[in-house]
Amino acid sequence: MMAAEKKVAFYTLGCKLNYSETSSIGRLFEDQGYRKVEFTDSPNIFVINTCSVTENADKKCRKVVKEALKVSPDAYIVIIGCYAQLKPNEIASIPGVDLVLGASEKFQLLEYLNDLKKTSKTQVYNQPIEQATTFISSYSYGDRTRTFLKVQDGCDYSCTFCTIPLARGNSRSDTIENVIANAKQIAATGTKEIVLTGVNIGDFGNKETGTFFELVKALDEVEGIDRIRISSIEPNLLTDEIIQFVAKSKRFVPHFHIPLQSGSNKILALMRRRYKRELYTDRVQQIKKLMPDACIGVDVIVGFPGETKEAFLETYQFLNELPISYLHVFTYSERADTVAITMPGVVPMAERNERSKMLHILSDKKRHAFYESQLGKNATVLFEADSKDGLMHGFTRNYVKVSTKFDPILVNELKEIQLTGFDAFGDVSIIETNVEVLSHHSIQL
């Protein structure tokens, strides 16, 4: 194959962790002379990084494969990711798929490509997840204004609804030294914001190699990065010392995403979560005490087995009374090889959907109230390249999405603004209080 023909396109389903890994795998291809192209640019190879969180993994994967073959009927199709680890033979049955790689094999993808000839039988390489014991560092670059930096992988928790430990294995972490080295590389590219990501990042490291709190303190000293976000952290691992440090931090922003899953202690026990609602309340109150303008996002699952109407209303009222900023609502879906699938008290799907609608409405109210509380205040926005109806968007440190008239000069720049009102899309609109860009990094590739 001539170098000019070596074109690869990537499609990522799922979480920030998947995006960081896709980007790193993409750089491995580029190092070998491949050109990374858009999905519709007739690539020779499609790499599809899959998710397994919901029951729609199969449908989504099939649809992406079908669209890929419309673009390039002779392209070589590779499937990686959580779904590929959990259901490799199911994926192998999808027409057009050439190669399926499990969790232990995906970062060696190039070694499995051979001559890229399509065969009648899909090649599957998928070791038992117990063999996925090595941590492979990765971070996204070039796809977004911010970078997703992977610091941890896998999970030792045993939540009854979750397949992630089956798809990614036991908890394992990068070293603090390597994370800092990656952060410095990211800073050299002109990237202004890092989002720390993993499966259970609060479980980072150990007493010998360094805890998550020690990682946070070390990252706060990295020059050239303006903002660092913690993507998601379990409430039982979000300690007082972490909250207190972020409140005074130079770089860590007042934005926390804390999974709750249920506001009922009974349901939390059935889920095998490692906390009760009282601890969750304490974490939120501690954040708001030290950072009154902090943004707090919440994951919640509706329709879990045993969730009666009363238990759901308990969750609804609990969330309604908490000073949170938005919800990520997940409708419970049965997942093979989980404990929850065998539990009694199955909630009818129509009822699950109705509960989901109620929480989505509550989320909209919470977000609007949070945004409204920020009106009239000055803030610093990091602007992004996207535009809609002549407007561009960006986020404040505490994750308020703002809009202003599109100006290419502002892309990937920090700007001090004043939050003034809502635009037609429900985002906060702004007027400028300082026409000078606050931070400008030269880009070094």
C-alpha positions in Angstrom: 0.0 0.0 0.0 1.4 3.4 -0.9 1.7 6.0 1.8 -0.8 8.3 0.1 -3.5 5.6 0.4 -3.0 5.0 4.1 -6.0 6.9 5.4 -7.7 6.0 8.8 -10.9 7.4 10.3 -12.1 7.0 13.9 -15.6 7.0 15.4 -15.9 7.1 19.2 -19.0 6.1 21.2 -19.3 6.7 24.9 -17.3 8.4 27.6 -14.4 10.9 27.9 -12.1 8.0 28.6 -12.9 6.5 25.2 -12.1 9.8 23.5 -8.7 10.0 25.2 -7.9 6.5 24.1 -9.1 7.0 20.5 -6.9 10.1 20.2 -3.8 8.3 21.4 -4.4 5.3 19.1 -4.8 7.9 16.3 -1.4 9.2 17.0 0.1 5.7 16.8 -1.4 5.5 13.3 0.1 8.9 12.3 3.5 7.8 13.6 3.3 4.9 11.1 2.6 7.1 8.1 -1.2 7.0 8.1 -3.2 10.1 7.5 -6.1 10.7 10.0 -9.2 11.8 8.0 -12.8 12.5 8.5 -15.3 9.7 8.5 -16.7 10.7 5.1 -13.3 11.1 3.4 -13.1 7.6 2.0 -10.6 6.1 4.5 -9.0 2.7 4.0 -9.5 1.8 7.6 -12.3 2.6 10.1 -11.7 2.2 13.8 -14.8 2.2 15.9 -14.3 2.6 19.6 -17.4 1.3 21.4 -19.3 1.7 24.7 -21.3 -0.8 26.7 -23.1 1.4 29.3 -26.5 1.1 27.7 -28.4 -1.6 25.8 -28.1 0.3 22.6 -24.4 -0.6 22.1 -25.3 -3.2 19.5 -27.6 -0.9 17.5 -25.2 2.0 17.6 -22.2 -0.2 16.5 -24.2 -1.8 13.7 -25.4 1.6 12.4 -21.8 3.1 12.4 -20.5 0.0 10.5 -23.3 0.3 8.0 -22.6 4.0 7.4 -18.8 3.3 7.1 -19.4 0.8 4.4 -21.6 3.3 2.5 -18.7 5.7 2.5 -16.0 3.1 1.6 -17.4 -0.3 0.7 -14.0 -1.9 0.6 -12.7 -0.3 3.8 -11.2 -2.4 6.6 -13.4 -2.2 9.7 -12.0 -2.5 13.2 -14.0 -2.6 16.4 -12.4 -1.9 19.8 -13.7 -0.7 23.2 -15.9 -2.0 26.0 -18.5 -3.6 23.8 -15.7 -5.4 21.9 -14.5 -6.9 25.2 -17.9 -8.0 26.4 -19.5 -9.3 23.2 -16.7 -10.0 20.6 -18.6 -12.8 18.8 -21.7 -10.7 18.6 -19.8 -8.0 16.9 -18.1 -10.5 14.7 -21.5 -11.4 13.3 -22.0 -7.8 12.0 -21.6 -7.8 8.2 -18.5 -6.0 7.1 -16.5 -6.1 10.4 -13.0 -7.4 9.8 -11.3 -7.2 13.2 -12.4 -7.2 16.8 -9.9 -6.4 19.6 -10.5 -6.7 23.3 -9.2 -4.5 26.2 -5.7 -6.0 26.3 -5.2 -5.8 22.5 -6.6 -2.4 21.4 -3.4 -0.5 21.9 -1.5 -3.0 19.7 -4.0 -2.5 16.9 -1.4 -1.8 14.3 0.2 -5.2 14.9 -3.0 -6.9 13.9 -3.7 -5.1 10.6 -1.5 -7.3 8.4 -2.2 -6.5 4.7 -5.7 -5.1 5.3 -7.3 -7.7 3.1 -11.0 -8.4 3.8 -11.7 -12.0 4.5 -14.9 -14.0 4.9 -14.3 -14.6 8.6 -13.9 -11.8 11.1 -10.7 -12.0 13.1 -11.2 -11.8 16.9 -8.5 -11.3 19.5 -10.0 -11.1 23.0 -8.2 -12.2 26.1 -10.1 -12.7 29.4 -10.4 -9.4 31.2 -8.4 -10.7 34.1 -5.3 -10.3 31.8 -5.9 -6.6 31.4 -3.5 -5.6 34.1 -1.3 -3.0 32.4 -2.1 0.7 32.5 -1.7 2.4 29.2 -1.6 6.2 29.4 -3.5 8.3 26.8 -4.8 11.8 26.2 -6.9 13.5 23.5 -5.4 16.2 21.4 -6.5 18.2 18.3 -10.2 17.2 18.6 -11.5 19.7 21.2 -10.5 22.9 23.0 -9.9 20.9 26.1 -7.8 17.7 26.5 -9.1 14.5 28.2 -6.1 13.1 30.2 -6.5 9.5 31.3 -5.0 8.9 34.8 -6.8 5.7 35.8 -8.5 2.6 34.3 -10.7 -0.2 35.5 -12.7 -0.5 38.7 -12.7 -2.7 41.8 -16.2 -1.8 42.8 -19.0 -4.3 42.3 -22.1 -2.2 41.6 -24.9 -4.6 40.7 -25.9 -2.7 37.5 -22.5 -2.1 36.0 -20.5 -4.0 33.3 -17.5 -1.7 33.3 -15.3 -4.0 35.5 -16.1 -6.8 33.1 -15.1 -4.6 30.2 -12.1 -2.9 31.6 -10.8 -5.0 34.4 -9.5 -4.2 37.9 -8.5 -0.7 38.9 -5.0 0.4 37.8 -3.4 3.8 37.6 -0.7 5.8 35.9 2.2 7.1 38.0 2.1 10.7 39.2 5.4 11.3 37.4 4.0 10.2 34.1 0.8 12.1 34.5 2.8 15.3 35.1 5.0 14.6 32.1 1.8 14.2 29.9 0.4 17.4 31.4 3.5 19.3 30.4 3.4 17.9 26.9 -0.3 19.0 26.7 0.7 22.5 28.0 3.3 22.8 25.2 0.6 22.5 22.6 -1.3 25.6 23.8 -4.2 23.6 25.3 -5.7 25.6 28.1 -7.9 23.0 29.9 -7.3 19.4 31.0 -10.1 17.1 32.1 -8.9 14.3 34.3 -10.6 11.1 33.3 -10.8 7.4 34.2 -13.3 4.8 35.3 -12.9 5.6 39.0 -10.4 8.4 39.3 -10.8 8.8 43.0 -9.3 5.3 43.3 -6.1 6.6 41.7 -2.8 5.2 43.1 -2.2 4.0 46.6 -0.3 5.0 49.7 3.0 3.7 48.2 2.8 5.3 44.7 0.7 8.4 45.6 -2.9 9.1 46.2 -5.4 11.0 44.0 -5.1 14.0 46.4 -1.3 13.9 45.9 -1.8 13.8 42.1 -4.1 16.9 42.4 -1.5 18.8 44.3 1.2 17.9 41.8 -0.9 18.9 38.8 -1.7 22.2 40.4 2.0 23.2 39.9 2.2 22.4 36.2 2.8 25.7 34.4 1.1 26.5 31.1 -2.3 24.9 31.9 -5.0 27.4 33.0 -7.7 25.0 34.0 -8.0 21.4 35.3 -11.4 19.7 35.8 -12.1 16.5 37.7 -14.4 14.6 35.3 -16.3 12.5 37.8 -15.6 11.3 41.3 -17.4 8.9 43.7 -18.8 10.8 46.7 -17.1 8.4 49.1 -13.7 9.2 47.5 -14.3 13.0 47.3 -12.6 13.8 50.6 -12.6 17.1 52.6 -8.9 17.6 51.8 -9.7 17.5 48.0 -12.6 19.9 48.3 -10.6 22.3 50.5 -7.7 22.2 48.1 -9.8 22.9 45.0 -11.4 25.8 46.8 -8.0 27.5 47.0 -6.4 26.0 43.8 -4.6 27.9 41.1 -5.8 25.6 38.4 -8.5 23.2 39.6 -11.9 24.7 38.8 -15.1 24.8 41.0 -16.9 22.1 39.0 -17.7 18.7 40.4 -19.5 15.8 38.8 -20.5 13.3 41.6 -22.5 10.1 40.8 -25.5 9.6 43.1 -27.6 7.0 41.2 -30.4 7.0 43.7 -31.6 9.2 46.6 -33.1 6.2 48.4 -30.8 4.4 50.8 -32.7 1.1 50.1 -31.9 1.3 46.4 -28.3 2.4 47.0 -27.9 -0.8 49.1 -29.4 -2.9 46.3 -27.0 -1.2 43.9 -24.1 -1.9 46.2 -23.0 1.7 46.2 -20.5 2.5 48.9 -22.3 5.4 50.6 -25.7 6.6 51.9 -27.6 9.7 50.9 -26.5 11.4 54.1 -22.8 11.3 52.9 -23.8 12.7 49.5 -25.6 15.6 51.2 -22.5 16.3 53.3 -20.3 16.4 50.2 -22.6 18.8 48.4 -22.9 21.1 51.5 -19.2 21.1 52.0 -18.6 22.2 48.4 -21.2 24.9 48.5 -19.9 26.2 51.9 -16.4 26.7 50.5 -17.4 27.5 46.8 -20.9 29.0 46.7 -20.7 29.4 42.9 -19.5 25.8 42.3 -21.3 23.8 39.6 -22.3 20.3 40.8 -23.5 17.7 38.3 -25.2 14.4 39.3 -25.6 11.0 37.7 -28.8 9.3 38.5 -30.4 6.0 37.4 -34.2 5.5 37.2 -36.1 2.3 37.1 -33.6 0.1 38.9 -35.2 -3.2 40.1 -37.0 -2.6 43.3 -37.4 1.1 42.8 -41.0 1.6 43.8 -42.9 4.7 43.1 -42.2 5.8 46.7 -38.5 5.2 46.3 -38.4 7.2 43.0 -40.3 10.1 44.7 -37.7 9.9 47.5 -35.0 10.4 44.9 -36.9 13.2 43.2 -37.4 15.1 46.4 -33.8 14.5 47.5 -32.5 16.0 44.3 -35.0 18.8 44.2 -33.8 20.0 47.7 -30.1 19.7 47.0 -28.2 22.8 45.6 -27.0 21.0 42.5 -26.7 22.4 39.0 -27.7 19.6 36.5 -28.4 15.9 36.2 -27.3 13.2 33.8 -30.3 10.8 33.8 -29.8 7.2 32.9 -32.8 4.8 32.3 -31.9 1.5 33.8 -31.3 -1.2 31.2 -30.7 -4.9 31.8 -27.1 -5.9 31.2 -26.0 -9.5 30.9 -23.7 -10.9 33.6 -24.7 -8.4 36.2 -26.4 -9.1 39.5 -29.2 -6.7 38.9 -30.6 -8.6 36.0 -31.6 -11.4 38.4 -33.3 -9.0 40.9 -37.0 -9.0 41.6 -39.2 -5.9 41.3 -38.6 -5.1 37.6 -40.0 -1.7 36.7 -42.0 -1.6 33.5 -40.3 0.3 30.7 -43.1 2.8 30.3 -42.7 3.7 34.0 -38.9 4.0 33.6 -39.4 6.4 30.7 -41.9 8.5 32.7 -39.5 8.8 35.6 -36.7 9.7 33.2 -38.8 12.5 31.8 -39.6 13.9 35.3 -35.9 14.0 36.1 -34.9 15.6 32.8 -37.4 18.4 33.5 -36.0 18.7 37.0 -32.5 18.9 35.5 -33.6 21.7 33.2 -35.0 23.7 36.1 -31.8 23.1 38.2 -29.6 24.2 35.3 -31.7 27.3 34.6 -31.7 28.3 38.3 -27.9 27.8 38.5 -27.4 29.9 35.4 -29.7 32.6 36.7 -27.7 32.7 40.0 -24.7 33.7 37.9 -26.2 36.6 36.0 -24.6 39.9 36.6 -21.3 38.3 37.7 -18.0 38.6 35.9 -16.4 35.4 34.7 -13.6 34.1 32.5 -14.7 32.0 29.5 -12.7 29.6 27.4 -14.2 29.9 23.9 -14.6 27.0 21.5 -14.6 26.7 17.7 -18.2 25.6 17.3 -20.8 28.1 16.0 -24.6 28.1 15.7 -26.7 30.8 14.1 -23.8 33.2 14.2 -22.9 32.5 17.8 -19.9 30.9 19.4 -19.9 29.2 22.8 -17.6 28.7 25.7 -17.6 27.7 29.4 -16.7 29.6 32.5 -14.6 28.0 35.2 -17.8 26.8 37.0 -19.2 25.3 33.8 -21.7 27.9 32.8 -22.2 27.7 29.0 -22.1 31.1 27.4 -22.7 32.5 23.9 -21.6 35.6 22.1 -21.3 36.7 18.4 -18.8 34.5 16.6 -15.3 35.9 16.3 -12.5 33.5 15.1 -10.0 35.5 17.1 -11.6 34.2 20.3 -11.3 30.5 19.5 -9.3 28.7 22.3 -8.8 32.0 24.1 -9.7 33.0 27.6 -11.8 36.2 27.9 -13.2 38.1 30.9 -16.9 38.8 30.4 -20.0 39.6 32.3 -23.0 37.3 32.3 -26.0 39.3 31.3 -29.0 37.1 30.2 -30.2 34.1 28.3 -30.0 33.5 24.6 -32.6 31.7 22.4 -31.0 28.3 23.2 -31.2 28.7 27.0 -27.4 29.4 27.3 -26.2 32.5 29.1 -25.4 35.5 26.7 -22.7 37.9 27.6 -21.3 41.4 27.1 -17.6 42.0 27.2 -16.1 43.8 30.1 -12.5 43.5 28.9 -11.7 43.4 25.2 -8.2 42.1 25.8 -7.7 38.3 25.6 -6.5 37.2 29.0 -4.3 34.3 27.9 -2.6 33.5 24.7 -0.2 30.5 24.3 1.9 30.0 21.3 1.4 26.6 19.8 4.4 24.3 19.6 3.9 21.0 17.8 
